[in-house]
Amino acid sequence: MTIQTRPLGTTGPQVSALGLGCMGMSALYGDADRTESVATVHAALEAGVTLLDTGDFYAMGHNEMLIGEALRTAPAALREQALLSVKFGALRDPDGGWSGVDGRPAAVKNFAAYSLQRLGVDHIDVYRLARLDPDVPIEETIGAIAELVEKGYVRHIGLSEVGADTVRRAAATAPIADLQIEYSLISRGIEDRILPTTRELGIGVTAYGVLSRGLISGHFGRDRQLAAHDFRAHSPRFQGENLQHNLNLVDALRKVAEQKGVTVAQIAIAWVLSRGEDIVPLIGARSRQRLTEALGALDVTLDEGDLRAVEEAVPADAAAGARYPEAQMAHLDSER
């Protein structure tokens, strides 16, 4: 299997058609195996995946240190091909709680200094504020990242979970490589205003949540019990009747996948891949087994009949429940 590359917007680098989202290796989706996580990063790099995505607040720096270990122990050629995308700005406390976002210019540079040390690198390929700071104009935050670009500590500027108007303001301040935002068969809100805006401005999209946190992976059981520290235990889409409704959609999608001879996860990822060359799905594989399955989506071609069948099984806006709890949805700038 050969992994093709895609441009990360008109100003960003060429990256693999799938990126690896590493958050689940450290936090939010239950316990993870560090040895298997490192092995999965190595396997992804060996398969030709170049884009590794993390956040400095994932388990309070744990995820960055894990990626740093994986890069340190990988063969030199694989280390050199890795492109690091880092989100910053989310504030945590020792209990693991969340206490806002800090996008002040001084904070931007502070966060970057710590990330460079934890990752063990001399530059970050794409650097982005995780959520919009309502108290700091986006122009100030982007301007601070642009200064880091000038000094060589950052190569490209990204955005995360912001709406079309904020995208325009950011792009008027400095070149923006891409917008990272949730996009999947059951999270299609970007199609109305955000995606047309990024395409008009030549900004790429890195799509996270392409399997909706495992909900449409084909592996989530109806009676599965989630640990209290698992994000999904508090996510509206995984609750009660919402969960059963959403898994009915998965059952319908499974029939389409079986007719195609692929897995549910593969057809869901292939659908995102089919949305355009400017979209790079991030796969949240935490094991080599799940990574191998996800990479198989690159060999899936969906013709017009397949796409109709997929969207009949899972129509737009068919999901039950918001993608985040109400308190978190209130802090999103991304118009959904």
Number of C-alpha atoms within 10 A of each C-alpha: 9 11 16 13 17 18 21 28 24 17 16 21 17 16 22 23 25 29 25 24 23 25 22 20 29 24 20 18 20 15 13 15 12 15 11 14 22 23 18 24 27 21 17 24 24 15 16 21 26 25 25 24 24 22 25 25 24 22 17 18 17 18 25 28 18 21 24 20 15 21 22 14 14 19 13 10 10 18 16 12 15 19 22 20 22 22 24 24 23 21 15 16 9 7 6 14 9 12 10 14 20 23 27 19 17 11 15 23 18 11 17 23 14 14 25 17 14 19 23 16 14 13 22 22 22 26 29 25 26 24 22 26 20 14 10 14 15 21 17 16 24 29 17 19 27 22 14 21 19 11 11 14 21 22 21 25 28 30 29 24 22 20 22 20 15 19 24 15 14 22 21 13 15 15 20 29 27 29 26 24 23 24 23 22 23 24 21 15 18 21 11 11 14 23 21 13 18 23 14 10 17 20 26 27 29 26 22 22 23 27 26 19 19 16 21 26 21 18 12 13 11 12 8 7 8 14 13 12 14 14 17 22 16 14 17 18 24 24 16 10 13 16 21 17 18 21 21 16 19 23 17 16 24 23 16 21 20 12 10 14 12 17 22 25 26 22 30 26 27 23 22 19 23 14 10 12 15 22 26 27 28 25 24 24 24 25 19 18 10 16 19 15 16 22 23 18 22 19 13 18 15 17 10 9 8 17 17 13 18 22 14 14 20 20 15 14 11 15 20 17 17 15 21 16 15 11 8 9 14 10 14 18 18 22 15 14
